[in-house]
Amino acid sequence: MTSHGKLRREKGSLAEYESQMKDLRAQLGEQMKILDSQVEVKQQQLSDLSEFLRRRGDIESEYARALDKLTERFTHKTKKKEQWGQSVCQVWTVLLTQTRLMSREHASLGDTCCNTLTQRLTHSTEDTHRLHKRSKEVGTQMQDELLKVTTELQTALKTYNQYHTDCLIAEGKLKEAERLEERQTGKSAELGIGQSGSQRRSSVKKMERLMEKRHGRVQETQLKCTKARNDYLLNLAAANAAMNKYYLQDVSTLIDCCDLGFHQSVERVMKCYLTNRWRILKTEESGLKQLETAVTSLDQSGDRDALLQQHDTAFCLPFRFNYHPHEGDQVCEVSAESQVRYELETRFQQLQSRLAAVTLETEEVSIIKTLKATLTALLDNMGDSDSNPAPDVPSNQSHEPPGGSTAPKLALAKRRANQQETETFYFTKVKEFLTSSSLSSKLQAKHDLLQDAIQKGTLDQSSGQQIPVVVESCIRFINLHGLHHEGIFRVPGSQREVNLIRDAFERGEDPLSDSECDLDSVAGVLKLYFRGLEPPLFPYDSYNQLLDSAQIKAIVSSFPRPLLIVMRYLFAFLNHVSQYSDENMMQPYNLAVCFGPSLLRGVDSDDAVAQQPQVNELVKTMILQHDVIFPSQSEVPGPVYEKHMTEPITEEGDGETEHLPSEEELEAVAMFDYVARSPAELSFKQGELLILHSKASCDWWRGEVGGVKGLIPHKYISLLDGRQMNSVFKELLSRQPAVQPSALPVPPAAAPPASSCSTTSPPLPQPVTKKGGFGLRGRVLFRPVD
């Protein structure tokens, strides 16, 4: 590239810088104009907002005065009225109170807008103008500084271009001198023969002086160019930094200074306005809610109750008719003795059938079909009539042709005729419903009284014993002998033995008090008893309630007291059986499967299979939570199930629990670990020495472990005085690891195993029990199911 091209490029860069400077000055001037226009916009905004708030305040004040006049007018009118209905007075009171409060709130908002807020906006306008003037002064100074830096950059560029041009010229002259030297050297070589040595030396020296001069000039111009370039680059960096700072930081700071306090002032004014408006809205919302509550109280039932309370002497329920026995008769309830039981049961069935028919008819009329549908249609028709304008209200009559309002009048007349027809039909059905429901109430009272009498006759007969003898005897037998029996209640017993035990109970005997019986057969007798109850233990009318509702305790608590006592006793026993499920394999759900169909049955047997899973889950829940669902003994006095039963003791010591003399107390060793299931039992470890005092039952000993007294299970121990484990214990022992000989001495002789009931106990004398010790429930314990 020639020196002339470089010079043209340098001139172009200077022109470009001049153009940039010109654009920068124009841009900075435009910035000031924009800031000036912005302050005008802000002042206009403040002025408009102030004018708006002033006018809004005038409107709010005028509206408040109008509301206050309205309230005073109608308050004066309501005081002159006679006594109104309670709900209407409440509506008027709430409405007028709310209007008065709204008047005060709007008056307060009007005063705030006209005075407080407009004054704040006036101060904000003055502040905005003053701050803008000061911000403009700062901005002008910052722009001058920026222009000064850019001017210095332009000057440095010109200096750099000048020195760089001088450098290029000096370098060009040096190169020209070098070419001249080369030409002279070549000519001297060609003419060397004819030229003298002195001439050649003079020419060489002259050329050397010229080259030295040109080299010096190049070095001088290069040094100046380097300094100028450095100064130019430094000014360039400073100018760019100043430009970046001004546009990226200073401009924002300048705008912030112009807007200083403006947004805060507007925010403070609007927040004050919003606070007043929100207070009005909250007051209005609260008043509307109160008014809505008062309007809701205008329903028919509320007015009816108020009328009944105001005239309680005319509408109060008369005293009940009390039972007055004739000449010292002590019986005050329906008796279900054996002589009249069949008659009462027949009458109860007839009453139940009639009650079901009447109830079905009543429900069909009132709820399911006619009455509810008719009432809905009537209310809809009345609502449509109220929402349409009355025929005599002028509505655009000047624009309607003659006879144009005939069609709406005919439609309204037809709707009114339909309404009257619906009213006639509705009151006819109301009369039918009231007559039918009255009959249903009378039948229901008789039905409930007969049902309680029959159930009490079934569960609480002449002996006065609250737990039926068959239930108490079977549960006692299973408690003593069958808690560890695998498959209890699931494995069927011998039908022949079940029949023998049942026949003995029906004869008034207790076949389980002094005989040896099969456990599965005894369990079958207990299930057969509850399966044969009619009605079942859980009343028929509670079947659907228990399956559909989660409030089991509330439903059960409404049962008669005799039923509650038997249920509490039975489910506590079933829970005790489930605690031995690791041995008898009868978890709560398995017991529920065995007892659910017998205890809980519906009148309609068609859905029994489909609803059986629900029944099983319900009975399982009652087994697990029996202590929560059924009332305690303090709430409902009566017998409760005891986990640790003994053989029954009858009158005057006919049968007594075996006691061992103190000098003959037995020692035993624990064959397995045992964890007590109640405070009455003792826990012990395998190989631990036990002291036995007396036999509590065929499965339990009274004794002590480490000085603590309680009950010890016979199946988990081995006596050290020669008594051997029974067959069941041997079977359990065969599944356990061998015990060390030191911990389990071998007795010298093995006693023969006991049989039947004694299969779980050593051959000790059994107590003798009189049959009269168990009160009977009557002869009809196992009536066939109809």
C-alpha positions in Angstrom: 0.0 0.0 0.0 1.4 3.5 -1.0 1.8 6.4 1.4 -0.9 8.2 -0.5 -3.4 5.3 0.2 -2.5 5.4 3.8 -3.1 9.1 3.9 -6.5 8.7 2.3 -7.5 6.1 4.9 -6.4 8.3 7.8 -8.5 11.1 6.4 -11.4 8.7 6.3 -11.0 7.8 9.9 -10.9 11.4 10.9 -14.1 12.1 9.0 -15.7 9.1 10.7 -14.7 10.4 14.1 -16.1 13.8 13.3 -19.4 12.2 12.2 -19.5 10.2 15.4 -18.9 13.3 17.5 -21.7 15.1 15.6 -24.1 12.2 16.2 -23.1 12.1 19.9 -23.8 15.8 20.4 -27.2 15.4 18.8 -28.0 12.3 20.9 -27.1 14.1 24.1 -29.3 17.0 23.1 -32.1 14.6 22.4 -31.7 13.1 25.8 -32.2 16.4 27.5 -35.3 17.1 25.4 -36.7 13.7 26.4 -36.1 14.3 30.1 -37.8 17.7 29.8 -40.8 16.1 28.1 -40.9 13.4 30.8 -41.1 16.0 33.6 -44.0 17.6 31.7 -45.7 14.2 31.4 -45.3 13.6 35.2 -46.6 17.0 36.1 -49.6 16.5 33.8 -50.2 13.1 35.4 -50.1 14.5 38.9 -52.4 17.3 37.8 -54.9 14.9 36.3 -54.8 12.6 39.3 -55.4 15.5 41.6 -58.3 16.7 39.6 -59.7 13.1 39.5 -59.5 12.7 43.2 -61.0 16.1 43.8 -64.0 15.2 41.7 -64.2 11.7 43.1 -64.3 13.2 46.6 -67.2 15.5 45.6 -69.1 12.5 44.2 -68.4 10.4 47.4 -69.5 13.2 49.7 -72.7 13.7 47.7 -73.4 10.0 47.7 -72.8 9.8 51.4 -75.3 12.6 52.0 -77.9 10.8 49.9 -77.4 7.5 51.8 -77.7 9.3 55.1 -81.0 11.0 54.0 -82.3 7.6 52.8 -81.4 5.9 56.1 -83.0 8.6 58.2 -86.2 8.5 56.1 -86.8 4.8 56.4 -85.6 4.6 60.0 -88.3 7.2 60.8 -90.9 5.1 58.9 -90.0 1.8 60.5 -90.5 3.2 64.0 -94.1 4.0 63.2 -94.9 0.4 62.0 -96.7 -2.0 64.2 -94.9 -5.1 65.5 -93.5 -7.1 62.5 -92.4 -10.6 62.2 -89.0 -11.3 63.8 -87.2 -12.2 60.5 -88.5 -9.1 58.7 -87.4 -6.8 61.5 -84.0 -8.4 61.4 -83.7 -7.8 57.7 -84.7 -4.1 58.0 -82.3 -3.5 60.9 -79.3 -5.0 59.1 -80.2 -3.1 55.9 -80.5 0.3 57.5 -77.4 -0.3 59.7 -75.4 -1.2 56.7 -76.6 1.8 54.7 -75.7 4.1 57.6 -72.2 2.6 57.8 -71.7 3.0 54.1 -72.7 6.6 54.3 -70.0 7.2 56.9 -67.3 5.4 55.0 -68.1 7.2 51.7 -68.1 10.6 53.6 -64.6 9.7 55.0 -63.4 8.8 51.5 -64.7 12.0 50.0 -62.9 14.1 52.6 -59.7 12.2 52.1 -59.8 12.7 48.3 -60.7 16.4 48.4 -58.2 17.4 51.1 -55.4 15.0 52.1 -54.7 13.4 48.7 -54.9 16.5 46.6 -52.6 18.4 48.9 -50.0 15.6 48.7 -50.2 15.7 44.9 -49.6 19.4 44.9 -46.4 19.0 46.9 -45.4 16.1 44.6 -45.7 18.4 41.6 -43.5 21.1 43.2 -40.9 18.5 44.2 -40.9 17.0 40.7 -40.2 20.3 39.0 -37.4 21.2 41.5 -35.7 17.8 41.3 -35.8 17.8 37.5 -34.0 21.2 37.4 -31.2 19.9 39.6 -31.0 16.6 37.8 -30.8 18.5 34.4 -27.8 20.5 35.8 -26.0 17.3 36.8 -26.8 15.8 33.4 -25.5 18.7 31.5 -22.3 18.6 33.4 -21.9 14.8 32.7 -22.5 15.4 29.0 -19.9 18.1 28.9 -17.4 15.8 30.6 -18.2 13.1 28.0 -17.8 15.6 25.1 -14.5 16.8 26.6 -13.2 13.2 26.7 -14.3 12.5 23.1 -12.7 15.9 21.9 -9.4 14.8 23.5 -9.7 11.5 21.7 -10.2 13.3 18.4 -7.2 15.6 19.1 -5.0 12.5 19.9 -6.2 10.8 16.7 -5.1 13.9 14.6 -1.7 14.0 16.3 -1.2 10.3 15.8 -2.2 10.6 12.1 0.2 13.5 11.6 3.2 11.8 13.2 2.4 8.5 11.4 2.3 10.4 8.1 5.7 12.0 8.9 7.0 8.5 9.7 5.8 7.1 6.4 7.4 10.0 4.5 10.7 9.5 6.3 10.6 5.7 5.6 9.9 6.5 1.9 13.0 8.8 1.6 15.1 6.2 3.3 14.1 3.6 0.8 14.8 6.0 -2.1 18.3 6.7 -0.7 18.9 2.9 -0.5 17.9 2.5 -4.1 20.1 5.4 -5.1 23.0 3.8 -3.3 22.5 0.5 -5.1 22.6 2.2 -8.5 25.7 4.2 -7.6 27.5 1.0 -6.5 26.6 -0.7 -9.7 27.8 2.2 -11.9 31.0 2.4 -9.9 31.7 -1.2 -10.6 31.2 -0.7 -14.4 33.3 2.5 -14.5 35.9 1.5 -11.9 38.7 1.2 -14.4 38.5 4.8 -15.6 37.6 6.4 -12.2 40.2 7.3 -9.7 40.2 6.0 -6.1 39.7 9.4 -4.5 36.6 10.0 -6.5 35.2 6.7 -5.5 35.9 7.4 -1.8 34.3 10.8 -2.0 31.2 9.4 -3.6 30.9 6.6 -1.0 31.3 9.0 2.0 28.7 11.3 0.5 26.2 8.5 0.2 26.9 7.3 3.8 26.2 10.7 5.2 22.9 10.8 3.3 21.9 7.3 4.6 22.8 8.3 8.1 20.8 11.4 7.9 17.8 9.5 6.5 18.1 6.8 9.2 18.1 9.4 11.9 15.0 11.0 10.5 13.2 7.7 10.4 14.0 6.9 14.0 12.9 10.3 15.2 9.6 10.1 13.4 9.0 6.5 14.5 9.5 7.6 18.2 7.1 10.5 17.8 4.6 8.2 16.1 4.8 5.6 18.8 4.2 8.2 21.5 1.3 9.6 19.6 -0.2 6.1 19.0 0.1 5.3 22.7 -1.6 8.6 23.7 -4.3 7.9 21.1 -4.9 4.4 22.4 -5.1 5.6 26.0 -7.6 8.3 25.1 -9.5 5.8 23.1 -9.8 3.4 26.1 -10.8 6.4 28.3 -13.4 7.6 25.9 -15.0 4.1 25.5 -15.0 3.7 29.3 -16.6 7.1 29.7 -19.2 6.3 27.0 -20.0 2.9 28.7 -20.3 4.5 32.1 -22.5 7.3 30.9 -24.9 5.2 28.9 -25.0 2.2 31.1 -24.9 3.8 34.5 -25.0 7.7 34.5 -28.1 7.9 32.2 -30.0 5.5 34.6 -28.8 7.5 37.6 -29.8 10.7 35.9 -33.3 9.4 35.1 -33.6 8.1 38.7 -32.7 11.6 40.0 -35.4 13.1 37.7 -37.9 10.5 39.1 -36.7 10.9 42.7 -39.8 10.5 45.0 -42.3 10.6 42.1 -43.3 7.0 42.2 -43.2 6.9 46.0 -45.5 9.9 46.1 -48.0 8.4 43.7 -47.8 5.1 45.6 -48.4 6.8 48.9 -51.4 8.7 47.5 -52.9 5.6 45.8 -52.3 3.4 48.9 -54.2 5.9 51.0 -57.0 5.8 48.4 -56.9 2.0 48.3 -57.0 1.7 52.1 -60.2 3.8 52.2 -61.7 1.8 49.3 -60.8 -1.5 50.8 -62.3 -0.4 54.1 -65.5 0.5 52.3 -65.5 -2.9 50.5 -64.9 -4.8 53.7 -67.7 -2.9 55.4 -70.0 -3.5 52.5 -69.0 -7.2 52.3 -69.6 -7.6 56.0 -72.9 -5.9 55.7 -73.9 -8.0 52.7 -73.1 -11.2 54.6 -75.2 -10.1 57.5 -78.0 -9.1 55.2 -77.7 -12.5 53.4 -77.9 -14.2 56.8 -81.0 -12.2 57.6 -82.6 -12.9 54.2 -81.8 -16.6 54.7 -83.8 -16.5 58.0 -86.9 -15.6 56.1 -87.5 -19.2 55.2 -90.8 -20.8 56.2 -89.4 -23.0 58.9 -87.9 -20.0 60.7 -91.1 -18.1 60.7 -93.0 -21.2 61.8 -90.7 -21.8 64.8 -90.9 -18.1 65.8 -94.7 -18.4 65.7 -94.7 -21.5 67.8 -92.4 -19.9 70.4 -94.5 -16.7 70.6 -97.6 -18.9 71.2 -96.1 -21.8 73.1 -99.1 -22.2 75.4 -101.3 -23.0 72.4 -98.9 -25.1 70.4 -96.8 -26.9 73.1 -96.9 -30.7 73.3 -99.3 -32.0 76.0 -98.1 -34.2 78.8 -97.6 -37.9 78.0 -100.1 -40.4 79.0 -98.6 -42.4 81.9 -99.2 -46.0 82.6 -101.6 -46.5 85.6 -101.6 -50.1 86.9 -104.8 -51.4 88.3 -105.0 -52.0 92.0 -101.3 -52.7 92.8 -100.3 -54.5 89.6 -96.5 -54.4 89.5 -96.0 -55.3 85.8 -95.3 -52.2 83.8 -94.1 -53.6 80.4 -95.1 -56.0 77.7 -94.5 -59.5 78.9 -93.2 -62.2 76.5 -93.6 -65.2 78.8 -94.0 -68.6 77.3 -97.8 -68.6 77.5 -98.2 -65.5 75.4 -94.9 -65.5 73.5 -96.3 -67.3 70.4 -99.2 -64.9 70.3 -96.8 -61.9 70.6 -94.5 -63.2 67.9 -97.5 -63.8 65.5 -98.8 -60.3 66.2 -95.3 -58.9 65.8 -94.9 -60.5 62.4 -98.3 -59.2 61.3 -97.5 -55.7 62.6 -94.1 -55.8 60.9 -95.6 -56.7 57.5 -98.2 -53.9 57.8 -95.7 -51.4 58.9 -93.4 -52.2 56.0 -96.3 -51.7 53.6 -97.4 -48.4 55.1 -93.8 -47.2 55.3 -93.2 -48.1 51.7 -96.3 -46.2 50.6 -95.4 -43.2 52.7 -91.9 -43.0 51.4 -93.1 -43.4 47.8 -95.5 -40.5 48.2 -93.4 -38.0 50.1 -89.8 -38.6 49.1 -89.3 -40.7 46.1 -92.0 -39.7 43.7 -95.1 -37.6 43.9 -94.8 -35.2 46.8 -91.3 -34.1 46.3 -91.7 -33.7 42.5 -95.0 -31.8 43.0 -93.4 -29.4 45.5 -90.4 -28.7 43.2 -92.7 -28.0 40.3 -94.9 -25.7 42.4 -92.0 -23.7 43.7 -90.5 -23.4 40.2 -93.9 -22.2 38.9 -94.2 -19.6 41.6 -90.6 -18.4 41.0 -91.4 -18.0 37.3 -94.5 -16.0 38.1 -92.5 -13.7 40.4 -89.7 -13.1 37.8 -92.1 -12.0 35.1 -93.5 -8.5 35.0 -97.1 -8.0 36.1 -99.7 -7.5 33.3 -100.4 -3.9 34.3 -96.8 -2.7 34.2 -96.2 -0.4 31.1 -93.3 -1.8 29.1 -92.6 -0.1 25.8 -96.3 0.4 25.2 -95.6 3.4 22.9 -93.7 1.1 20.5 -96.1 -1.8 20.5 -98.8 -2.2 18.0 -102.4 -2.5 19.3 -103.0 -5.9 20.8 -99.3 -6.6 21.0 -99.4 -7.5 24.7 -102.1 -10.1 24.4 -99.7 -13.1 24.1 -97.7 -12.4 27.3 -101.0 -11.9 29.2 -102.4 -15.2 27.9 -99.1 -17.0 28.8 -99.2 -15.5 32.3 -102.9 -16.5 32.8 -102.1 -20.0 31.7 -99.2 -20.2 34.1 -101.3 -19.0 37.0 -104.0 -21.6 36.2 -101.3 -24.3 36.1 -100.0 -23.1 39.4 -103.5 -23.3 41.1 -104.0 -26.8 39.7 -100.6 -27.9 41.0 -101.4 -26.4 44.4 -104.6 -28.5 44.6 -102.8 -31.7 43.7 -100.0 -30.9 46.2 -102.3 -30.4 49.1 -104.2 -33.6 48.2 -100.9 -35.5 48.4 -99.9 -33.7 51.6 -103.1 -34.9 53.2 -102.4 -38.5 52.1 -98.9 -38.2 53.4 -99.8 -36.9 56.8 -102.5 -39.6 57.2 -100.2 -42.3 56.2 -97.2 -41.1 58.3 -99.5 -40.8 61.3 -100.5 -44.4 60.9 -96.9 -45.4 60.4 -95.9 -43.7 63.7 -98.5 -45.6 65.6 -97.6 -48.9 64.1 -93.9 -48.2 64.7 -94.4 -47.5 68.4 -96.2 -50.8 68.8 -93.6 -52.6 66.6 -90.7 -51.3 68.7 -92.3 -52.2 72.0 -93.1 -55.7 70.9 -89.6 -56.1 69.4 -87.9 -55.1 72.7 -90.2 -57.4 74.6 -89.4 -60.4 72.4 -85.7 -59.8 72.4 -85.6 -59.3 76.1 -87.6 -62.6 76.4 -85.0 -64.3 74.3 -81.9 -62.9 76.0 -83.2 -62.2 79.5 -85.6 -64.9 80.7 -87.1 -65.7 84.1 -83.8 -66.8 85.7 -82.5 -63.2 85.6 -79.2 -64.3 84.2 -78.1 -61.6 81.6 -75.7 -63.9 79.6 -77.6 -66.9 78.2 -76.4 -70.1 79.8 -75.5 -71.7 76.5 -73.3 -68.7 75.6 -71.7 -68.5 79.0 -71.0 -72.2 79.3 -69.6 -72.6 75.7 -67.4 -69.5 76.1 -66.1 -70.8 79.5 -65.3 -74.2 78.1 -63.5 -72.8 75.1 -61.6 -70.3 77.3 -60.4 -73.1 79.5 -59.6 -75.7 76.9 -59.7 -74.3 73.3 -57.8 -71.0 73.0 -54.8 -72.9 71.6 -56.9 -75.3 69.6 -56.1 -74.9 65.9 -59.1 -74.1 63.7 -61.5 -73.4 66.5 -64.9 -72.3 65.0 -63.6 -73.1 61.6 -63.3 -76.9 61.8 -66.8 -78.4 62.1 -67.5 -80.7 65.1 -69.5 -84.0 65.2 -73.1 -83.3 64.3 -74.2 -86.0 66.7 -72.4 -84.5 69.6 -73.6 -81.0 68.7 -77.2 -82.3 68.8 -76.6 -84.0 72.2 -75.2 -80.8 73.7 -78.0 -78.7 72.2 -80.7 -81.1 73.5 -79.1 -81.0 77.0 -79.3 -77.2 77.1 -82.9 -77.3 75.9 -83.7 -79.6 78.8 -82.3 -77.0 81.2 -79.0 -78.8 81.9 -75.5 -77.6 81.4 -73.7 -80.5 79.7 -70.3 -78.7 79.7 -70.0 -78.2 83.5 -68.9 -81.8 84.4 -68.4 -83.7 81.2 -65.7 -84.2 78.5 -66.7 -82.8 75.2 -65.2 -82.2 71.8 -63.9 -78.6 71.4 -65.1 -78.3 67.8 -68.6 -79.5 68.7 -68.8 -77.0 71.6 -67.8 -74.2 69.2 -70.4 -75.5 66.7 -73.1 -75.3 69.5 -72.2 -71.6 70.1 -72.4 -70.7 66.4 -75.7 -72.7 66.1 -77.2 -70.7 69.0 -76.6 -67.3 67.4 -77.6 -68.6 63.9 -80.9 -69.8 65.3 -81.8 -66.5 67.0 -84.8 -64.8 65.3 -84.5 -61.9 65.1 -80.7 -62.1 65.0 -78.5 -60.6 67.7 -78.1 -57.4 65.6 -81.7 -56.1 64.9 -82.8 -56.2 61.3 -83.3 -52.4 61.1 -79.7 -51.8 62.0 -78.3 -54.0 59.1 -78.2 -51.3 56.4 -77.2 -48.6 58.9 -74.1 -50.5 60.1 -73.0 -51.3 56.5 -73.5 -47.8 55.2 -72.3 -45.7 58.1 -68.9 -45.3 59.7 -70.5 -44.4 63.1 -70.7 -47.9 64.4 -70.5 -46.9 68.1 -73.4 -44.4 67.7 -75.6 -47.1 66.1 -74.7 -49.8 68.6 -75.3 -47.5 71.6 -79.0 -47.2 70.5 -79.5 -51.0 71.0 -81.5 -52.3 74.1 -79.4 -52.9 77.2 -79.7 -56.7 77.1 -78.4 -56.9 73.6 -75.4 -54.6 74.5 -74.4 -56.8 77.4 -74.4 -60.0 75.3 -72.6 -58.3 72.3 -70.0 -56.9 74.7 -69.4 -60.3 76.2 -69.2 -62.1 72.9 -66.9 -59.7 71.1 -64.5 -59.5 74.0 -64.3 -63.3 73.9 -63.7 -63.3 70.1 -60.9 -60.7 70.6 -59.3 -62.9 73.2 -59.4 -65.9 70.8 -57.7 -63.8 68.1 -54.9 -63.0 70.5 -53.8 -66.7 70.2 -54.0 -66.7 66.4 -50.4 -67.8 66.1 -51.5 -71.1 67.6 -55.2 -71.5 66.7 -54.8 -69.9 63.3 -58.0 -67.8 63.8 -57.2 -64.2 63.0 -60.0 -61.6 63.5 -61.1 -61.8 59.8 -61.4 -65.6 60.1 -63.6 -65.3 63.2 -65.6 -62.7 61.3 -66.2 -65.1 58.5 -67.4 -67.7 60.9 -69.7 -65.4 63.0 -70.7 -62.7 60.5 -73.6 -64.5 58.8 -75.0 -65.6 62.1 -74.9 -62.2 63.9 -75.7 -59.8 61.2 -78.5 -60.5 58.7 -80.8 -58.4 56.6 -84.5 -59.0 56.0 -83.9 -59.5 52.3 -81.6 -62.5 51.7 -81.1 -61.8 48.0 -78.2 -59.5 48.6 -76.6 -61.5 51.4 -73.9 -63.0 49.2 -73.0 -59.7 47.6 -72.8 -57.9 51.0 -71.1 -60.7 52.8 -67.6 -59.1 52.4 -68.9 -55.9 54.0 -70.4 -57.9 56.8 -67.1 -59.7 57.4 -65.2 -56.4 57.5 -67.7 -54.9 59.9 -67.5 -57.9 62.3 -63.7 -57.9 62.1 -63.7 -54.2 63.1 -66.0 -54.9 66.0 -63.7 -57.7 67.1 -60.5 -55.5 67.0 -62.1 -52.5 68.5 -64.7 -54.0 70.9 -63.5 -52.0 73.8 -64.1 -48.8 71.9 -67.4 -49.7 70.2 -69.3 -51.3 73.2 -69.9 -49.4 76.4 -67.9 -50.2 79.5 -69.2 -51.8 82.6 -69.5 -48.4 84.3 -71.6 -47.2 81.4 -73.9 -50.3 81.1 -73.7 -52.4 84.3 -73.7 -56.1 83.7 -71.4 -59.1 83.3 -68.2 -58.7 81.3 -66.0 -61.3 79.8 -62.9 -62.3 81.8 -59.8 -63.7 80.1 -58.8 -65.9 83.0 -61.8 -68.1 83.9 -61.9 -71.0 86.3 -64.1 -74.0 86.5 -67.5 -73.0 87.8 -68.0 -73.1 91.6 -71.5 -73.9 92.7 -73.4 -73.7 96.0 -71.7 -74.3 99.3 -68.4 -75.9 98.0 -69.8 -78.7 95.9 -66.9 -78.0 93.5 -63.8 -76.3 94.7 -60.5 -75.3 93.1 -57.7 -77.6 93.9 -55.4 -76.1 96.5 -52.1 -77.7 97.3 -50.8 -77.5 100.9 -48.0 -75.1 101.3 -45.5 -77.8 102.2 -46.5 -79.6 99.0 -46.1 -76.6 96.6 -44.9 -77.8 93.3 -41.9 -76.8 91.3 -41.8 -76.6 87.6 -39.4 -75.5 84.8 -40.3 -73.4 81.9 -40.1 -75.3 78.6 -40.6 -72.2 76.4 -40.5 -68.4 76.6 -43.9 -66.9 77.5 -45.0 -63.2 77.3 -47.9 -62.3 79.5 -51.0 -61.1 77.6 -52.6 -59.4 80.6 -51.5 -58.1 84.0 -52.9 -61.3 85.7 -50.4 -63.5 83.8 -46.7 -64.0 84.4 -43.9 -63.8 81.9 -40.9 -66.1 82.0 -38.0 -67.4 80.0 -37.2 -71.0 78.9 -35.4 -72.9 81.7 -36.6 -70.6 84.5 -37.7 -72.2 87.8 -41.4 -71.7 88.7 -43.4 -72.2 92.0 -46.9 -73.5 91.6 -49.5 -72.9 94.5 -52.8 -74.2 93.1 -54.6 -75.2 90.0 -56.8 -72.4 88.6 -58.2 -74.5 85.7 -57.2 -77.3 83.5 -54.9 -74.9 81.5 -53.7 -72.5 84.2 -51.8 -72.6 87.5 -51.6 -70.0 90.3 -48.0 -69.5 91.1 -45.1 -67.2 91.2 -41.9 -66.3 89.3 -39.1 -64.5 91.0 -41.4 -63.6 93.9 -44.2 -62.2 91.6 -47.5 -64.0 91.8 -49.9 -64.6 88.9 -51.2 -67.1 86.4 -48.9 -69.6 84.6 -50.0 -71.5 81.5 -49.7 -75.3 82.0 -48.7 -75.9 78.4 -45.4 -74.0 78.8 -44.1 -75.8 81.9 -42.9 -79.2 83.1 -43.5 -80.3 86.7 -40.5 -81.5 88.6 -42.4 -83.9 90.9 -43.2 -86.6 88.3 -46.1 -85.0 86.5 -45.6 -85.1 82.8 -46.6 -82.9 79.9 -49.8 -83.8 78.2 -50.0 -84.9 74.6 -50.5 -81.4 73.3 -47.5 -80.1 75.1 -45.4 -83.0 73.8 -46.4 -82.1 70.3 -45.3 -78.5 70.9 -42.1 -79.7 72.5 -41.3 -81.8 69.5 -41.2 -78.6 67.4 -38.8 -76.8 69.7 -35.0 -77.3 70.1 -33.8 -79.6 72.7 -33.5 -78.3 76.3 -30.3 -78.7 78.2 -30.5 -81.6 80.7 -29.4 -79.3 83.5 -32.3 -77.0 82.9 -34.9 -79.8 82.4 -34.7 -82.7 84.9 -36.3 -85.9 83.6 -39.1 -87.1 86.1 -38.8 -90.7 87.2 -42.2 -91.8 86.0 -44.6 -90.6 83.4 -48.2 -90.3 84.3 -50.8 -91.5 81.8 -52.2 -88.8 79.6 -55.7 -87.5 80.4 -58.5 -87.7 77.8 -61.1 -85.4 76.3 -61.5 -82.3 78.3 -58.4 -83.2 80.3 -56.2 -83.4 77.3 -54.7 -80.0 78.2 -54.4 -80.6 81.9 -52.8 -83.1 84.4 -55.1 -85.7 86.0 -56.3 -83.7 88.9 -59.7 -84.1 90.5 -62.2 -82.0 88.6 -64.7 -79.9 90.6 -68.3 -80.9 90.6 -70.9 -78.4 89.6 -74.6 -78.5 90.2 -76.8 -78.0 87.2 -78.9 -75.5 89.1 -75.9 -73.2 89.3 -76.5 -71.9 85.8 -79.8 -70.1 85.3 -81.7 -71.2 82.1 -83.0 -68.9 79.5 -86.1 -71.0 78.8 -86.9 -73.9 76.7 -86.9 -72.1 73.4 -83.1 -71.5 73.0 -82.9 -73.3 69.7 -86.0 -72.5 67.8 -85.9 -73.3 64.1 -85.4 -70.4 61.8 -88.7 -69.5 60.0 
